[in-house]
Amino acid sequence: MNPLESIRNVQSFTDRYLFLIVGFLVLFVLVAGAKKKPKGKGTGRLATTWEILRYLGNWARFPLSVYAVVMIYSGLLTIVSSWRFYRVGLSAFAHPDQMIIIFAGSMVGALFIYGLLLEFFFNELDKNRFILGRKRIILPVTLSLPEKDRFEHIRIQGRAGTGKTDGFMFPQLIEDASGNCSAVVLDVKSPEAFKTIGGAWSAKGKKVILFDPYHPDCPGFEPLAAASDQTLAQIEEAVYGKRNTDANDTSIWFDLQERRLFRMMCELVKGYQDPKQCSLPMVYQLALRGVPALEAAVTYCRDPALQSEFPNAFQNKQRLSDILSGILNKLDLFSDQMIAAAFSRSDLDLGLLFREPTLLIIASPHSNPKARLAASLLLRAMMLKVYERPVRTRGDGLPLFVYLDEFYALHLPDLADFANTARSARVGIVTYLQAEGQMTRYKPHEVVSIAVNTKTEVCLQGCDLITCDRISDLSGKGLVPDKRVARSFRGGRVTTTAYLERQVLTVDEIYNMSLGAALLHIGGLRPIWVKLVSSYRDWVFKRRRGLPVEAYRPNTESLTPPSYKDLDLPGPDILPSSNPSSMPPGAPGGGEIVGW
């Protein structure tokens, strides 16, 4: 017996183990031949396919559902085939009928296992995901962010015309229509969003509310009529925002006096017997009529506390006039009759957002500064509604997602604090902007706070250079092989290979990315290149665009701006408000006050 025959007759080299041994040797050669890169250098890289699918893949939908079945099927088939090979050797594959049974049984088992995973795991992860784009992994795969990561906020940044609205607002709002959540949308091109995506929500039987003072379907929003002392403080904060503690002493004093007088005037207006006059526009009308009308309202109100507080707090008439001027500046939006009508009636209940799926669209056109102030007022009221219950669980109501398109045009000084606490209330914020330099309305520490609390950042073509440079640095450096050939005088040559560090993503690559592409930067994940999903071109979303929509209005009566009624007494004694110089020296007496 020669040496080859003796090796062949060894038990380890029988047909049962030959393939395993050969496979092990092949893997050993591949691993041993792999070149090791220098340690501590070149740690930057793009995300791998498995990292992308594990974190952003939706295994409940095609094509990842097919991939999952194929992987489970391959695993079961390998296990069953290995077991048969171990029992009977290569003869196990010589019977076609047995192989058909193995293939069919493995497929049935794979479908059963995937069905269990779908029922108890994948369907739960499929809820309320945020679409980030598509990436070709054999087939085009739609990548999306899980719901829990949406609560850590998203930023979409790119120049005008790169697909911020078409790629990251409209498709997602159409997708949210099929989810179990509510959404608040800031529309700078009103009523574009209402006509485009409102029908998708209406088709699912969900409420669509359009707050546009210039649209006939606008509901009324009036928080003052039923305001308690705590609610009144929230209204003050909604109008004035948080206090600026960095201002000088004089500015702080005037701000405190304005807030104090504003609360007093709100309490005066609440004393009206006519509910149509109890609104924030009436506070503006009272301030517009100046000190005499305010003194008359205090004199003839039925609140002893106000009557005793006002003379002590505002003895200086000149200072009182200056403070009223400051209030008029804050409430100047109510000089527009359409906006005054929108804030004249209490139709809109913001608590509806957490009770049932609702789409609230707030118009904020760039061409109308007063309409933007009205949008800011409603957004602040929404933030205060979230603060009423800062910690929410799944059983405490629906999640809420806020889409702030071109939000830098609004003055929302509370946004930084809101971004810090919104996550625990199951509220996610999506901000859209063109450059970081546009956020000049916010203080530097507020800009940093908003950026730190934003986990997902999407960069489109034309990002500002500051953002491009920051993303390039965060992506790290990779190693690039550098081969050099050295020749000797004898004619020989030696090739040496060194590794040089290079930015994984250069500023040029980020700034000049192709139109329709996007770069994802997510905390805890390497950068990812994706292709945008378009609501205009993608048939999945295009067929749900522009469907018939009907706005939800609790009160179908038309909104009318409230009219101010002067304080006049029945009988001969009349208190005029239009000519303060003709007022009698003493306060007139009399009976019931009309309108109080």
Backbone torsions as a table, in degrees:
resi	resn	phi	psi	omega
1	MET	NA	123.0	179.6
2	ASN	-79.0	168.1	-177.3
3	PRO	-59.6	-37.1	-178.8
4	LEU	-64.8	-40.5	179.8
5	GLU	-67.8	-34.3	178.5
6	SER	-67.8	-38.1	177.4
7	ILE	-67.3	-38.9	-178.0
8	ARG	-66.8	-30.3	-178.9
9	ASN	-84.1	-1.6	176.4
10	VAL	-66.4	141.8	-175.7
11	GLN	-61.0	-32.1	-177.5
12	SER	-67.4	-21.5	-177.4
13	PHE	-103.4	22.5	174.3
14	THR	-74.0	172.4	-174.3
15	ASP	-63.3	-21.1	-177.7
16	ARG	-73.5	-30.2	-173.3
17	TYR	-114.0	-4.9	-174.5
18	LEU	-60.9	-46.0	-177.4
19	PHE	-66.3	-36.4	178.8
20	LEU	-66.0	-41.3	-178.9
21	ILE	-68.1	-42.9	179.0
22	VAL	-63.0	-43.0	178.3
23	GLY	-62.5	-40.3	178.1
24	PHE	-63.8	-40.9	179.4
25	LEU	-65.2	-39.1	178.8
26	VAL	-63.5	-45.3	178.3
27	LEU	-62.5	-39.0	180.0
28	PHE	-63.7	-41.0	179.8
29	VAL	-66.2	-40.7	-179.6
30	LEU	-65.7	-43.7	-178.9
31	VAL	-69.1	-42.5	-178.6
32	ALA	-67.0	-30.2	-178.3
33	GLY	-85.3	-7.4	-179.8
34	ALA	-69.0	137.8	-179.7
35	LYS	-84.4	133.8	178.8
36	LYS	-88.9	134.8	178.3
37	LYS	-88.8	156.8	179.7
38	PRO	-58.7	137.2	180.0
39	LYS	-75.3	146.5	177.0
40	GLY	82.1	0.9	179.9
41	LYS	-129.2	154.4	174.9
42	GLY	63.4	43.6	-179.7
43	THR	-82.0	-13.6	-179.3
44	GLY	-77.3	146.1	178.7
45	ARG	-168.9	169.3	172.2
46	LEU	-85.7	163.2	-179.5
47	ALA	-67.3	141.5	177.4
48	THR	-78.8	166.3	-179.5
49	THR	-61.2	-41.8	-179.5
50	TRP	-66.6	-39.5	177.5
51	GLU	-62.2	-40.1	179.8
52	ILE	-65.2	-48.7	-177.4
53	LEU	-68.2	-36.6	-178.2
54	ARG	-68.0	-34.5	-174.1
55	TYR	-97.4	-38.6	-173.4
56	LEU	-114.6	-2.5	-179.1
57	GLY	-80.0	139.9	176.5
58	ASN	-104.7	98.0	-173.5
59	TRP	-76.7	0.2	177.3
60	ALA	-90.6	-5.5	-175.6
61	ARG	-127.3	159.8	178.5
62	PHE	-68.3	142.1	3.4
63	PRO	-94.1	-2.5	-177.7
64	LEU	-65.6	-26.2	175.7
65	SER	-63.7	-39.2	177.0
66	VAL	-68.1	-42.0	177.7
67	TYR	-59.5	-41.2	-179.3
68	ALA	-64.0	-43.5	178.6
69	VAL	-63.7	-40.7	179.9
70	VAL	-64.3	-41.8	179.8
71	MET	-66.8	-42.7	177.7
72	ILE	-64.6	-42.1	178.9
73	TYR	-62.0	-43.1	179.2
74	SER	-63.3	-41.0	178.9
75	GLY	-64.1	-45.9	178.7
76	LEU	-64.1	-41.7	-179.7
77	LEU	-63.7	-39.1	178.0
78	THR	-65.1	-42.8	-179.5
79	ILE	-64.3	-47.6	-178.5
80	VAL	-66.2	-42.5	-179.8
81	SER	-65.2	-39.3	178.2
82	SER	-65.3	-38.7	178.9
83	TRP	-65.6	-43.3	177.7
84	ARG	-65.8	-38.5	178.2
85	PHE	-64.3	-38.0	179.2
86	TYR	-67.9	-34.2	-176.8
87	ARG	-78.6	-46.6	-171.3
88	VAL	-123.2	-2.0	178.3
89	GLY	79.8	-154.5	-176.5
90	LEU	-67.7	-17.2	179.4
91	SER	-66.6	-15.1	178.3
92	ALA	-65.0	-25.8	-178.1
93	PHE	-96.7	7.5	-177.7
94	ALA	-92.7	-4.1	-178.1
95	HIS	-113.5	106.8	-178.0
96	PRO	-60.2	-37.0	-178.6
97	ASP	-63.5	-39.5	177.6
98	GLN	-67.6	-37.0	179.0
99	MET	-66.6	-37.9	177.7
100	ILE	-63.2	-40.5	178.0
101	ILE	-63.6	-40.8	179.4
102	ILE	-64.5	-45.9	-179.9
103	PHE	-62.5	-47.0	-177.9
104	ALA	-66.6	-42.1	179.2
105	GLY	-64.6	-38.7	178.1
106	SER	-65.1	-38.6	178.7
107	MET	-66.3	-43.1	177.9
108	VAL	-62.1	-42.8	178.2
109	GLY	-64.0	-39.4	179.0
110	ALA	-64.2	-43.3	178.5
111	LEU	-64.7	-37.9	179.4
112	PHE	-66.4	-45.0	179.7
113	ILE	-64.8	-42.0	178.5
114	TYR	-64.5	-36.9	177.1
115	GLY	-61.2	-39.9	176.6
116	LEU	-65.4	-44.5	178.0
117	LEU	-62.3	-38.4	180.0
118	LEU	-65.6	-40.3	-176.0
119	GLU	-71.7	-41.3	-171.4
120	PHE	-104.1	-8.8	-174.3
121	PHE	-136.4	-57.8	-173.3
122	PHE	-66.8	-39.8	-179.9
123	ASN	-63.7	-32.5	178.5
124	GLU	-68.8	-37.1	178.6
125	LEU	-77.8	-12.4	-178.1
126	ASP	-81.4	-7.7	-173.8
127	LYS	-81.6	132.5	168.6
128	ASN	53.8	47.9	177.6
129	ARG	-88.0	155.8	-179.4
130	PHE	-106.0	121.6	-176.8
131	ILE	-75.1	125.8	-178.4
132	LEU	-106.4	-17.7	-178.7
133	GLY	141.2	-170.0	-179.3
134	ARG	-124.4	149.3	176.1
135	LYS	-140.0	133.8	-177.8
136	ARG	-79.7	113.4	172.8
137	ILE	-125.8	84.9	-166.8
138	ILE	69.2	-63.6	172.9
139	LEU	-112.4	158.9	176.6
140	PRO	-63.2	123.9	-178.0
141	VAL	-112.6	127.5	176.4
142	THR	-81.0	121.7	179.3
143	LEU	-95.9	138.8	-177.4
144	SER	-146.6	153.2	-176.9
145	LEU	-92.4	133.9	177.9
146	PRO	-62.8	160.3	-176.4
147	GLU	-59.5	-41.7	-176.2
148	LYS	-63.2	-30.0	178.4
149	ASP	-80.4	-19.7	175.2
150	ARG	-68.4	-27.1	179.2
151	PHE	-72.5	-10.0	176.9
152	GLU	-100.9	14.7	163.9
153	HIS	75.1	153.1	-173.7
154	ILE	-135.7	141.5	175.1
155	ARG	-122.7	131.1	176.0
156	ILE	-113.6	121.4	-174.6
157	GLN	-132.8	133.0	177.8
158	GLY	175.3	162.7	-178.8
159	ARG	-70.2	170.5	-179.2
160	ALA	-63.5	138.0	176.9
161	GLY	87.4	9.4	-178.2
162	THR	-97.5	-1.8	174.5
163	GLY	105.9	24.7	178.6
164	LYS	-65.0	-45.2	-178.9
165	THR	-80.0	-47.5	-176.7
166	ASP	-70.0	-29.1	-175.9
167	GLY	-100.9	-24.1	-173.0
168	PHE	-131.1	2.0	174.5
169	MET	-116.6	-60.3	-175.6
170	PHE	-63.7	-46.3	177.6
171	PRO	-59.8	-38.8	-178.2
172	GLN	-70.1	-39.3	178.2
173	LEU	-66.7	-35.6	174.0
174	ILE	-65.2	-38.7	177.2
175	GLU	-68.1	-39.5	178.8
176	ASP	-63.6	-24.0	178.1
177	ALA	-61.8	-27.5	177.9
178	SER	-90.9	-5.8	-179.1
179	GLY	-92.3	-175.7	179.8
180	ASN	-112.9	76.1	-176.0
181	CYS	-159.1	172.7	173.2
182	SER	-118.0	159.4	-177.3
183	ALA	-140.8	142.5	173.2
184	VAL	-118.9	124.6	-173.4
185	VAL	-121.0	128.9	173.7
186	LEU	-94.5	111.7	-174.1
187	ASP	-106.1	113.1	179.8
188	VAL	-87.7	-4.2	178.1
189	LYS	-124.0	39.0	-176.0
190	SER	-54.8	138.4	4.8
191	PRO	-99.7	42.4	-178.0
192	GLU	-59.9	-49.7	-178.8
193	ALA	-63.6	-38.3	179.8
194	PHE	-61.1	-44.2	-178.7
195	LYS	-75.4	-29.3	-173.3
196	THR	-82.9	-50.3	-171.9
197	ILE	-114.9	-5.9	179.2
198	GLY	-64.2	-35.0	-179.7
199	GLY	-64.8	-31.9	178.0
200	ALA	-64.0	-36.0	177.1
201	TRP	-74.8	-40.7	178.8
202	SER	-64.2	-35.6	179.5
203	ALA	-64.4	-25.0	177.6
204	LYS	-90.9	5.9	179.8
205	GLY	75.7	25.4	-178.1
206	LYS	-106.4	155.2	-175.8
207	LYS	-77.6	139.0	175.8
208	VAL	-123.7	119.2	-177.9
209	ILE	-114.9	127.4	178.0
210	LEU	-112.6	111.1	176.0
211	PHE	-98.2	89.2	177.3
212	ASP	-134.0	105.5	-176.3
213	PRO	-55.8	-19.5	-177.5
214	TYR	-100.5	9.7	178.8
215	HIS	-110.7	139.6	-177.1
216	PRO	-65.3	-18.7	-179.2
217	ASP	-92.8	11.9	-178.4
218	CYS	-72.6	129.6	174.9
219	PRO	-84.0	163.8	177.2
220	GLY	-83.8	145.9	176.0
221	PHE	-132.3	111.5	-177.2
222	GLU	-141.4	103.0	-176.3
223	PRO	-89.0	-2.9	-169.4
224	LEU	-84.1	-34.4	-169.6
225	ALA	-59.1	-45.5	-176.6
226	ALA	-104.8	28.4	-174.8
227	ALA	-80.1	132.6	170.9
228	SER	-87.9	-177.9	178.7
229	ASP	-61.0	-40.3	178.9
230	GLN	-68.7	-40.8	178.6
231	THR	-66.0	-34.7	178.4
232	LEU	-63.7	-38.0	175.5
233	ALA	-65.1	-34.6	177.3
234	GLN	-69.6	-36.7	176.7
235	ILE	-64.0	-41.8	176.9
236	GLU	-59.6	-43.0	-179.8
237	GLU	-68.8	-33.7	177.9
238	ALA	-66.6	-36.0	-179.3
239	VAL	-78.4	-44.1	-172.5
240	TYR	-98.0	-19.3	-174.2
241	GLY	77.0	-173.4	179.8
242	LYS	-76.1	157.8	-175.9
243	ARG	-76.1	143.1	179.3
244	ASN	-92.9	98.8	-178.4
245	THR	-78.8	-8.3	-179.8
246	ASP	-89.9	-4.0	-178.8
247	ALA	-74.7	170.0	178.2
248	ASN	-74.6	170.1	-173.9
249	ASP	-62.8	-38.7	-179.4
250	THR	-64.5	-44.0	179.3
251	SER	-65.0	-39.4	178.5
252	ILE	-64.3	-40.7	-179.4
253	TRP	-63.9	-46.1	179.6
254	PHE	-64.6	-37.6	178.7
255	ASP	-63.6	-43.6	178.2
256	LEU	-64.0	-40.7	179.5
257	GLN	-67.6	-38.2	177.1
258	GLU	-62.7	-45.8	179.7
259	ARG	-62.7	-40.6	-179.3
260	ARG	-65.5	-46.1	179.1
261	LEU	-67.7	-35.6	178.0
262	PHE	-62.0	-45.3	177.9
263	ARG	-61.6	-40.5	179.5
264	MET	-63.7	-42.6	179.6
265	MET	-66.9	-34.6	175.5
266	CYS	-63.3	-41.3	178.0
267	GLU	-66.5	-35.0	176.1
268	LEU	-63.9	-46.0	-179.2
269	VAL	-66.2	-32.9	177.4
270	LYS	-63.3	-19.7	179.6
271	GLY	-76.4	-7.5	178.8
272	TYR	-64.5	137.0	175.8
273	GLN	-75.1	-29.7	179.7
274	ASP	-80.9	113.0	-177.3
275	PRO	-63.9	-22.2	179.6
276	LYS	-69.0	-19.0	-179.5
277	GLN	-97.8	-5.0	-179.6
278	CYS	-90.3	89.8	-176.9
279	SER	-160.3	166.0	177.8
280	LEU	-64.0	-36.2	175.1
281	PRO	-58.9	-28.0	177.6
282	MET	-71.4	-30.2	174.1
283	VAL	-63.9	-40.8	176.1
284	TYR	-63.2	-43.1	179.7
285	GLN	-63.6	-38.3	178.3
286	LEU	-65.8	-41.6	177.6
287	ALA	-68.5	-32.0	-178.9
288	LEU	-66.6	-30.0	-178.3
289	ARG	-83.3	-2.0	169.3
290	GLY	84.0	-170.8	-174.3
291	VAL	-62.8	-43.1	-178.0
292	PRO	-58.3	-44.0	179.2
293	ALA	-65.8	-36.8	178.6
294	LEU	-66.1	-42.5	178.3
295	GLU	-64.6	-38.2	178.0
296	ALA	-64.3	-40.6	179.1
297	ALA	-63.9	-39.6	178.4
298	VAL	-68.3	-39.3	-177.0
299	THR	-64.1	-40.7	-172.4
300	TYR	-103.5	8.7	174.4
301	CYS	-77.5	166.6	-175.4
302	ARG	-105.6	20.1	-178.4
303	ASP	-107.3	104.3	-179.6
304	PRO	-60.6	-32.2	-179.5
305	ALA	-63.4	-43.3	178.0
306	LEU	-66.7	-39.2	-179.1
307	GLN	-65.0	-30.7	178.2
308	SER	-86.0	-27.6	-177.7
309	GLU	-78.3	-40.1	-173.1
310	PHE	-61.8	-48.7	-178.8
311	PRO	-62.8	-32.7	-179.7
312	ASN	-76.1	-32.9	-175.0
313	ALA	-85.4	-31.6	-172.9
314	PHE	-131.3	67.7	179.0
315	GLN	-81.5	-32.3	-178.1
316	ASN	-81.2	110.9	-176.8
317	LYS	-64.9	-37.5	-179.0
318	GLN	-66.3	-43.6	177.4
319	ARG	-63.9	-38.2	179.3
320	LEU	-62.6	-39.7	177.6
321	SER	-65.2	-39.3	178.0
322	ASP	-65.2	-39.8	-179.9
323	ILE	-66.7	-39.7	176.4
324	LEU	-62.2	-35.8	177.1
325	SER	-62.9	-39.4	176.6
326	GLY	-64.0	-39.3	178.0
327	ILE	-65.5	-39.7	177.7
328	LEU	-61.3	-37.2	177.6
329	ASN	-63.9	-40.2	-180.0
330	LYS	-68.7	-35.1	-174.7
331	LEU	-103.4	19.5	-176.2
332	ASP	-64.3	-21.8	179.6
333	LEU	-61.4	-25.7	-178.7
334	PHE	-78.4	-0.9	171.1
335	SER	-72.3	-18.7	172.9
336	ASP	-80.0	122.7	-174.8
337	GLN	-64.3	-34.1	179.8
338	MET	-68.9	-40.9	177.9
339	ILE	-69.4	-39.3	176.9
340	ALA	-61.4	-37.7	177.6
341	ALA	-66.8	-37.7	-179.7
342	ALA	-66.0	-26.4	179.9
343	PHE	-103.9	24.7	-176.0
344	SER	-101.9	-10.2	-173.9
345	ARG	-142.5	143.6	-175.8
346	SER	-93.3	81.6	177.2
347	ASP	-100.2	-39.2	-170.9
348	LEU	-87.0	122.0	176.1
349	ASP	-107.8	110.1	-177.5
350	LEU	-68.2	-20.2	176.0
351	GLY	-64.8	-16.5	177.9
352	LEU	-62.1	-28.2	-178.6
353	LEU	-62.3	-28.1	-177.5
354	PHE	-99.4	-8.2	-178.7
355	ARG	-95.9	-37.7	-179.6
356	GLU	-147.7	153.5	-177.6
357	PRO	-58.7	122.6	-174.8
358	THR	-142.7	141.0	174.0
359	LEU	-108.9	116.9	177.8
360	LEU	-109.7	116.2	179.3
361	ILE	-106.1	122.9	-178.4
362	ILE	-111.3	120.1	-179.9
363	ALA	-76.6	133.5	178.0
364	SER	-144.1	67.8	-176.4
365	PRO	-68.9	140.7	178.5
366	HIS	-65.1	-26.7	-174.9
367	SER	-79.3	-7.1	-175.7
368	ASN	-129.9	96.8	-179.2
369	PRO	-61.2	-34.2	-179.5
370	LYS	-67.9	-37.3	176.1
371	ALA	-65.7	-34.5	176.2
372	ARG	-66.1	-37.4	176.3
373	LEU	-64.7	-39.4	176.6
374	ALA	-63.1	-39.9	177.0
375	ALA	-64.3	-40.5	177.7
376	SER	-62.2	-39.8	-179.6
377	LEU	-63.4	-43.1	179.7
378	LEU	-70.1	-38.1	178.1
379	LEU	-64.9	-39.8	176.8
380	ARG	-64.3	-39.4	176.7
381	ALA	-63.0	-37.1	176.9
382	MET	-65.8	-41.0	177.1
383	MET	-61.1	-42.8	179.2
384	LEU	-65.6	-31.6	175.7
385	LYS	-65.3	-37.0	176.4
386	VAL	-67.4	-38.9	-179.3
387	TYR	-64.7	-21.7	179.5
388	GLU	-60.7	-29.5	177.2
389	ARG	-138.3	82.0	-171.8
390	PRO	-71.5	-15.4	179.1
391	VAL	-121.5	115.6	-178.4
392	ARG	-127.2	148.1	173.2
393	THR	-115.8	-178.7	-179.1
394	ARG	-60.7	-30.3	-179.3
395	GLY	-84.2	-1.1	-176.8
396	ASP	-100.2	13.9	178.7
397	GLY	127.5	176.3	-176.7
398	LEU	-77.6	152.2	171.3
399	PRO	-71.1	153.6	-177.7
400	LEU	-125.7	132.3	179.1
401	PHE	-121.3	128.4	-174.1
402	VAL	-110.6	124.3	179.8
403	TYR	-108.8	111.1	-176.9
404	LEU	-108.3	91.1	179.7
405	ASP	-79.7	127.1	-177.8
406	GLU	50.0	47.7	-172.8
407	PHE	-68.4	-17.6	-178.5
408	TYR	-64.5	-18.4	178.6
409	ALA	-74.4	-15.5	178.7
410	LEU	-96.8	149.7	174.8
411	HIS	-99.4	97.7	178.9
412	LEU	-119.8	80.5	-176.9
413	PRO	-64.8	-15.7	179.6
414	ASP	-87.4	-1.6	-173.3
415	LEU	-63.8	-38.6	-179.4
416	ALA	-62.7	-46.6	177.9
417	ASP	-66.7	-36.2	180.0
418	PHE	-65.4	-39.5	178.2
419	ALA	-64.3	-30.1	179.7
420	ASN	-69.4	-36.6	-171.2
421	THR	-107.0	-8.9	-174.2
422	ALA	-67.2	-30.6	-175.8
423	ARG	-60.1	-43.1	-178.9
424	SER	-68.8	-20.5	177.1
425	ALA	-92.2	8.3	-179.7
426	ARG	60.4	47.4	177.5
427	VAL	-123.5	126.8	178.4
428	GLY	-112.3	144.5	-176.7
429	ILE	-119.5	132.8	173.5
430	VAL	-117.8	117.6	-178.9
431	THR	-108.6	143.4	-179.6
432	TYR	-123.6	127.2	178.1
433	LEU	-153.4	170.5	-179.0
434	GLN	-101.7	-37.7	-178.6
435	ALA	-152.9	151.0	179.3
436	GLU	-65.6	-26.6	179.2
437	GLY	-65.9	-13.8	178.9
438	GLN	-75.4	-13.1	-176.0
439	MET	-88.3	46.1	-179.6
440	THR	-75.7	-15.3	178.1
441	ARG	-70.5	-17.8	-176.4
442	TYR	-104.9	149.7	178.3
443	LYS	-73.7	159.0	-177.2
444	PRO	-55.7	-42.1	-178.7
445	HIS	-69.8	-26.9	176.5
446	GLU	-72.6	-38.4	176.4
447	VAL	-62.4	-42.5	178.6
448	VAL	-64.9	-41.1	-179.5
449	SER	-63.4	-42.3	178.4
450	ILE	-64.2	-41.0	-178.8
451	ALA	-68.4	-41.3	-178.0
452	VAL	-65.3	-36.0	-178.2
453	ASN	-86.6	10.4	176.3
454	THR	-106.2	112.2	-175.2
455	LYS	-84.0	-37.2	-175.2
456	THR	-110.0	128.2	179.6
457	GLU	-127.5	129.0	-180.0
458	VAL	-114.1	121.9	179.9
459	CYS	-107.0	130.6	177.1
460	LEU	-111.9	178.2	-178.2
461	GLN	-60.2	136.2	175.7
462	GLY	86.4	20.6	173.9
463	CYS	-60.3	150.8	179.3
464	ASP	-64.7	155.4	-173.5
465	LEU	-63.8	-29.8	178.2
466	ILE	-62.5	-45.3	178.9
467	THR	-66.9	-42.3	179.6
468	CYS	-60.5	-43.5	-179.9
469	ASP	-66.1	-38.4	-179.9
470	ARG	-67.4	-44.4	179.1
471	ILE	-65.3	-37.2	178.5
472	SER	-63.1	-42.6	178.8
473	ASP	-66.9	-39.5	-178.6
474	LEU	-68.8	-27.3	-179.4
475	SER	-73.0	-17.6	176.0
476	GLY	82.8	-172.3	-178.2
477	LYS	-120.2	143.3	175.5
478	GLY	-110.6	168.0	-179.8
479	LEU	-97.8	131.7	178.9
480	VAL	-116.6	124.9	-179.9
481	PRO	-66.6	135.6	-179.7
482	ASP	-124.3	104.7	-178.4
483	LYS	-92.6	132.5	179.2
484	ARG	-129.5	139.0	-177.7
485	VAL	-110.7	124.3	177.6
486	ALA	-108.6	128.5	-179.1
487	ARG	-108.5	142.4	177.7
488	SER	-102.0	168.0	-178.4
489	PHE	-71.4	-14.8	178.8
490	ARG	-85.1	-1.3	178.3
491	GLY	98.5	-5.8	178.6
492	GLY	-82.5	167.1	177.7
493	ARG	-144.8	149.3	-179.5
494	VAL	-126.8	128.5	179.5
495	THR	-101.4	124.5	177.1
496	THR	-117.4	144.2	-179.5
497	THR	-118.3	123.8	175.6
498	ALA	-122.1	158.1	-179.5
499	TYR	-109.9	125.7	178.7
500	LEU	-108.4	144.5	178.4
501	GLU	-83.2	136.7	179.0
502	ARG	-143.3	144.6	178.3
503	GLN	-59.4	131.3	176.8
504	VAL	-61.9	-40.7	177.2
505	LEU	-128.4	116.5	178.3
506	THR	-85.3	162.6	178.2
507	VAL	-60.6	-37.7	-180.0
508	ASP	-64.4	-41.7	180.0
509	GLU	-64.9	-37.3	-179.1
510	ILE	-74.1	-46.5	-175.5
511	TYR	-67.8	-38.3	-175.6
512	ASN	-105.3	32.0	175.3
513	MET	-62.3	156.0	-177.1
514	SER	-68.5	150.6	178.0
515	LEU	-68.5	130.0	-174.8
516	GLY	99.9	-4.2	175.9
517	ALA	-104.6	160.7	178.7
518	ALA	-147.3	148.5	178.0
519	LEU	-111.9	122.5	-179.0
520	LEU	-97.9	130.1	174.0
521	HIS	-125.5	107.0	-174.7
522	ILE	-118.9	134.4	178.9
523	GLY	-58.4	127.9	-178.5
524	GLY	87.0	2.4	-178.6
525	LEU	-137.3	145.2	178.5
526	ARG	-69.6	161.0	-179.5
527	PRO	-60.7	150.9	-176.7
528	ILE	-137.4	132.7	171.7
529	TRP	-92.3	132.9	178.7
530	VAL	-136.2	168.3	174.6
531	LYS	-107.3	137.1	-175.9
532	LEU	-65.8	148.6	170.5
533	VAL	-98.3	124.1	-175.5
534	SER	-104.1	131.8	176.1
535	SER	-75.1	-15.2	178.4
536	TYR	-86.5	-38.0	-172.1
537	ARG	-103.4	-26.2	-178.0
538	ASP	-79.8	121.9	-174.2
539	TRP	-65.3	-26.4	179.6
540	VAL	-61.6	-37.6	-179.2
541	PHE	-99.2	-29.0	-177.9
542	LYS	-62.7	-37.1	-179.2
543	ARG	-71.5	-13.3	178.1
544	ARG	-107.9	7.9	174.9
545	ARG	-85.8	145.8	171.2
546	GLY	66.3	23.1	176.8
547	LEU	-70.5	157.9	178.2
548	PRO	-57.9	136.9	-176.2
549	VAL	-132.9	143.0	176.0
550	GLU	-127.8	122.4	-178.3
551	ALA	-72.3	143.6	178.2
552	TYR	-86.0	125.7	177.9
553	ARG	-134.7	111.9	178.5
554	PRO	-61.2	-32.4	180.0
555	ASN	-121.8	116.0	-175.2
556	THR	-83.0	-4.6	178.5
557	GLU	-69.2	149.6	-179.4
558	SER	-68.5	146.7	177.1
559	LEU	-82.6	135.8	177.3
560	THR	-129.4	141.6	179.2
561	PRO	-66.6	137.9	179.8
562	PRO	-68.5	145.8	179.1
563	SER	-106.5	140.4	-178.5
564	TYR	-83.7	131.5	176.5
565	LYS	-105.3	124.3	178.7
566	ASP	-68.3	152.5	178.7
567	LEU	-81.7	108.5	176.8
568	ASP	-133.3	145.4	-176.8
569	LEU	-95.7	147.8	172.9
570	PRO	-69.8	144.2	-180.0
571	GLY	107.1	-167.3	-174.9
572	PRO	-74.8	-24.6	-176.8
573	ASP	-82.0	115.7	-179.0
574	ILE	-116.0	137.1	178.1
575	LEU	-106.7	95.7	-179.6
576	PRO	-73.5	149.1	178.3
577	SER	-113.3	-14.9	-176.9
578	SER	-85.0	-23.4	-178.0
579	ASN	-127.4	88.3	-175.7
580	PRO	-62.1	-27.9	-176.8
581	SER	-68.6	-21.4	-179.0
582	SER	-91.4	7.5	-179.4
583	MET	-68.6	141.2	177.1
584	PRO	-67.5	154.9	-176.8
585	PRO	-64.8	-32.3	-179.7
586	GLY	-109.8	158.7	179.5
587	ALA	-70.8	129.7	179.8
588	PRO	-68.8	147.7	175.9
589	GLY	-95.1	176.5	179.1
590	GLY	155.4	-169.1	-173.8
591	GLY	-102.0	-127.9	-172.9
592	GLU	-67.8	140.4	177.9
593	ILE	-91.5	125.7	178.5
594	VAL	-70.0	127.3	179.4
595	GLY	92.0	-0.2	179.2
596	TRP	-116.1	NA	NA
